[in-house]
Amino acid sequence: MSQHHRASKHTSATHKLRPEIEARLPLPCVECGRPVEKGMRWHVAHLTPASKGGRTTRANTGAAHAGCNLRAGGKLGAAKTNQRRRTSHDNREGIRPW
């Protein structure tokens, strides 16, 4: 892990919340809504993403299937990148080719 990601902004307290959430299983997946059962592979997931200001608290975390949580990750960053590319492409349309 890089020094950048070791900063307190990027560290997580989900390992402390996991036993509390596990004791309440089965719970609905925060991504798809299907039940997360004991014995399944699951992650502690944020209801409001950390990238949108969501904190790692009991009220803002829940269980998510591992696949659902991994699939959901990165969508915000991809949306920003794609918007930036569309904007820069729109700006180039007025330029005549050689």
C-alpha positions in Angstrom: 0.0 0.0 0.0 1.4 3.4 -0.9 2.0 6.2 1.6 -0.8 8.1 -0.1 -3.3 5.4 0.7 -2.0 5.0 4.2 -3.2 8.5 5.0 -6.1 8.7 7.5 -8.4 9.8 4.7 -8.0 6.4 3.0 -7.9 4.1 6.0 -11.0 2.3 7.0 -12.5 1.2 10.3 -14.7 -1.5 8.6 -12.7 -4.3 10.3 -14.1 -3.1 13.6 -17.7 -3.0 12.3 -17.5 -6.4 10.6 -18.2 -8.5 13.7 -21.2 -6.3 14.6 -22.7 -6.6 11.2 -21.9 -10.4 11.0 -23.9 -10.9 14.3 -27.0 -9.4 12.6 -26.8 -11.6 9.4 -28.9 -12.3 7.4 -29.2 -8.8 6.1 -30.2 -7.4 2.7 -27.2 -6.5 0.4 -26.8 -2.7 0.3 -26.2 -3.0 -3.5 -28.7 -5.5 -4.8 -31.1 -6.1 -1.9 -30.8 -9.9 -1.9 -30.0 -11.5 1.5 -26.4 -11.8 2.7 -26.3 -15.1 4.7 -23.7 -16.4 7.1 -21.1 -18.4 5.3 -21.2 -16.3 2.1 -18.3 -14.1 1.0 -19.4 -10.5 1.8 -17.9 -7.1 2.4 -18.7 -4.2 4.7 -20.1 -1.6 2.3 -21.0 2.1 2.7 -24.6 3.2 2.1 -23.4 6.6 1.1 -20.1 6.2 -0.6 -17.0 7.7 1.1 -16.3 9.5 -2.2 -19.6 11.4 -1.7 -18.8 12.2 2.0 -20.2 9.1 3.6 -18.5 8.3 6.9 -17.6 4.8 8.2 -20.1 4.5 11.0 -22.7 1.9 12.0 -25.5 3.9 10.5 -23.7 4.2 7.1 -22.5 0.7 6.7 -24.0 -2.7 5.9 -23.4 -6.0 4.3 -22.9 -6.5 0.6 -22.1 -9.5 -1.5 -18.4 -9.5 -2.5 -19.3 -9.5 -6.2 -21.9 -6.7 -5.8 -19.5 -4.5 -3.8 -16.6 -5.0 -6.2 -18.8 -4.4 -9.2 -20.1 -1.1 -7.7 -16.6 0.2 -6.9 -15.1 2.7 -9.4 -18.3 3.8 -11.1 -18.1 7.3 -9.7 -14.5 7.7 -11.0 -15.4 6.2 -14.4 -18.4 8.6 -14.7 -16.1 11.6 -14.0 -13.5 10.4 -16.4 -16.1 9.8 -19.2 -17.7 13.2 -18.6 -14.3 14.8 -18.9 -13.6 13.0 -22.1 -16.9 13.9 -23.6 -16.3 17.6 -22.7 -12.9 17.7 -24.2 -14.2 15.9 -27.4 -17.0 18.4 -27.7 -14.5 21.3 -27.5 -12.4 19.7 -30.4 -15.4 19.6 -32.8 -15.0 23.2 -33.8 -11.4 22.6 -34.9 -10.9 21.9 -38.6 -8.8 18.9 -39.6 -5.6 19.5 -41.5 
